[in-house]
Amino acid sequence: MAAFRQVGEKQLPNEITFMVWSPKRDLIALSNKAGEVLLHRLANFQRVWSLPANENTGKEVTSLAWRPDGKILAFSLADTKRVVLCDVEKPECLHSFLVDGPVTCMHWTEVAEDSSSFTPFSSSEGETELLLPKLPMLPKNYSTAAKIFSEEKSDEIMKLLGDVRLNALVLGTSSGFIEIFAYGMYKIATVTWIAGSCRSLCLSSDLKSLSVITEVSISPDPERVITYTQLDTSLLSNCLPEVTRMARKFTHISTLLQYQKLSLTCMCEAWEDILMQMDSRLTKFVQEKNTTTSVQDEFMQLLLWGKASPELQALLMNQLTVKGLKKLGQSIESSYSSIQKLVISHLQSGSEALLYHLSELKGMALWRQKYEPLGLEVTLIEDSVNAVGSFILKSNELLQVIESSMKNFRAFFRWLYVAMLRMSEEHILPELNVNKMSQRDTVFVADFLSEHFNEAPELYDRKGKYFNVERVGQYLKDEDDDLLTPPNTDGNHWFNFVQNSTHLKDSPLLFPYYPQKSLHYVKRRMEGIIDLCLQKPSETIGKSISQAFCMPLYRVQKREPIPVSLELPSLWNSKSSDLHYVVFTMLEQSPSILYLLRRSTDSSRCVNSAVLGVEFGSKMEFNEESQCSCLDACFYDDETLAVVLKEEKERVLALLPLSSVYADKDCMEEFSWDSSRSLIDQSSNIPVQCAFFEKQVRVLENMKAQHVAVNGFRKISCVLSSNLRHVRVFEMDEDDEGEIDEEEDHESQDTNGTQKELEESIDCQDVSAISDITQETEENSDVQDESISNLEMSDA
């Protein structure tokens, strides 16, 4: 009577805490108590990759969730309160964000397919690609944090956005907070009033409702109440096109903010500490010299008369040295050039893209009938546009400072290098002869000395130095202090005109300008204003979410340290019938009965047989006298339930068609709800059906099976033992006996057949077993199998 074909079995070194099948591929994601996230494939349960715990992301994995297309894996970490989105192809972080509290459960859903609703969005995004140039990739030699935007990861941004259809990642925390993230990146709703700790979540594919299982502690009672709550999220459903467009815009904006942040990080890395050497040497010179002549006068005398004082000559020849000056000049030239390229190609391109998307967002907000219910406010978006404009102005200011500094430094170092060669009586190359120095270069050097070599005692009190010769680094400091040497605006006629005009000074038509602040400060100000703009819709949509139904299910004692995700109850959304299902057991009340609670995703619609009990007992085929208890259960697909049963000393894996459970619903007594009482107090009134299995049953020999994870789309399952270390994987549409018979027939036809031919015949059987799937699904499977083969090559 053995059914299902076992394709792998393994003893794992660490206890498994979570296991979730990919919705589209033969891949299963696992996490263990060591903090690792693992990816295994179906065949022989072979490991594809592993992501070990680390200090940056975290070490305590609390939940896993796949994006519906199977390309992105999300996992949460309790110790860092962070959610990480990982690429399925490689164990690399694509995106991560902080949450308010430790995440205890996650669910990732995609809206029901309706191509007519999303056609305008595809054409709109096509126009964006035409109007906006492609963002240049960040140099991969700067920072490991910029991997997602590096030259070798050019397609990763579109991987994060995925399909045009809206998908939503729902997070539940230990404090009852629920957050919904569009495309796994942008928060579109926050619910803060749920009581208890979230154990399971399920957002319906029509976005009409959200099912939540919570665990509520009632002190001083040690027992905890497991409660089912259905939340009405009809605003998301009613405004689906608007929510989708807004979410994609905000997701683009969030990605661009990350791009700007990483671009600035690369600029900070391009700036070197060696550039501060001139300031420190000059400060030491001021502290040690015995003359009353200023440093500026010392260098001016050297420029005009070609002679240096003994103190200045000692500074140049003994401390700075000819070799050190040459190295300093090369470092400044290289560093400034790199920063200049990053500002022009990256910061300005990203800022222009931000302005474009914010301007489109402003146009959406002006359509108040459509977008005002979602919380889009024109004033907040206008503030964001002005903040981006201020960032662009500050970037242009930095470019002017770099250009001026490069010209002045080039002339200054060329002159000083020749002067030091004369002091050391070394040979001077003809092209470096000071007599060939143009009058313009001499003016540059004189202006440079007069502007940069003035002693500033107040600067010494702030930063411990008398000089600020190097002017670029102050723009890259992540500090709230004003610039040490802000740009001179006295000769800026436009700036003076605006400041003296009462109408233009505070005009909303002009971007605000902050000459005293650093680029980092203006960037942080821009991020804060845009974040405020992004948070408003989340608060508005969150307030629109209301409680449609709430029912305490049963009480439990203080749990053993078993991962919540491996325990019942489990949730399921049937897309074909628009129903929410809750599967649970009441072990203390009736251990042999599995309960099914179902409600319509539309809270205004009633459903027959809302609560039903399923008893596994004397009518089961494999043992007519035994009584079974249900250890675990989860939905295989919309029409089938997968269960792990305990019958005396044996464990059984079975598939239970819902049609056999709800077949006699006309003869069944309808359960009457009493919302004032817990469901366990009404369990005697719940109608109970006996389970009937056909051939979809398998006894799990030599294994204390306890938990199961299934994927009905790929027809596969994974069974986990009670010690959380022993796993078995099965193909659910295969029969061991049938497989043996076919292999024997094959051997009788060709006794000299090789093992390779046998494997090819088994592959043919697998293809014939799924021949009833549509042609479209077969094509998708071929693409997915090709992706898996790529994974195998990379794994090898």
Secondary structure, 3 states (H helix, E strand, C coil): CCCCEEEEEEECCCCEEEEEECCCCCEEEEEECCCCEEEEECHHHCEEEEECCECCCECCEEEEEECCCCCEEEEEECCCCEEEEEECCCCCEEEEEECCCCEEEEEEEECCCCHHHHHHHHHHHHHHHHHCCCCCCECCCCCHHHHHHEHHHCCHHHHHHCCCCCEEEEEEECCCCEEEEECCCEEEEEECCCCCEEEEEEECCCCCEEEEEEEEECCCCCCEEEEEEEEECHHHHHCHHHHHHHHHHHHHHHHHHHHHHHHHHHHHHHCCHHHHHHHHHHHHHHHHCCCCCCHHHHHHHHHHHCCCCHHHHHHHHHHHCHHHHHHHHHHHHHHHHHHHHHHHHHHHHHHHHHHHHHHHHHHHHHCHHHHHHHCCCHHHHHHHHHHHHHHHHHHHHHHHHHHHHHHHHHHHHHHHHHHHHHHCCCCCCHHHCHHHCCHHHHHHHHHHHHHHCCCCHHHHHHHCCCCCCCCCHHHHCCCCCCCCCCCCCCCCHHHHHHHHCCCCCCCCCCCCCCCCCCHHHHHHHHHHHHHHHHHHHHHHHHHHCEEEEEEEEEEECCCCCCCHHHCCCEEEEECCCCEEEEEEEECCCEEEEEEEEEEECCCCCCCCCCEEEEECCCCCCCCCCCCCEEEEEEEEECCEEEEEEEECCEEEEEEEEHHHHCCCCCCCCCCCCCCCCCHHHHHHHCCEEECCCCCCEEEECCCCEEEEEEECCCCEEEEEECCCCEEEEEECCCCHHHHHHHHHHHHHHCCCCCHHHHHHHHHHHHHHHCCCCCHHHHHHHHHHHHHHHHHHHHHC
